[in-house]
Amino acid sequence: MSLAPVDIPRHKPSNPYNYTKVDLAKRKKALIDIERDFPNVPKMWAEWLYDTIENMPPEEVEKIINNGEWEKPSEKYQAKGGTIKCGEVLD
């Protein structure tokens, strides 16, 4: 029985948007800034937001911001938007 080294391939993170190394560095920096500035936003939401805004045409982003479409409930997903009026924190 020999104890020869086994080549195990390293994990390669997925890159569905085909970001370059520079784009990935910018994304990483932006996500660190988001986490610092908005600590209550889940990391995955921040990643989704970054990827969506980065890959959306700038005109569409401006339209969403200027028309306040992000404040309305989603018609596409029938999600209920708004704030929680009551809540209980259990320790």
Secondary structure, DSSP 8 states (H G I E B T S, - for coil): ---------------TT---HHHHHHHHHHHHHHHHH-TTS-HHHHHHHHHHHHTS-HHHHHHHHHHTGGGS--TTT----S--S------
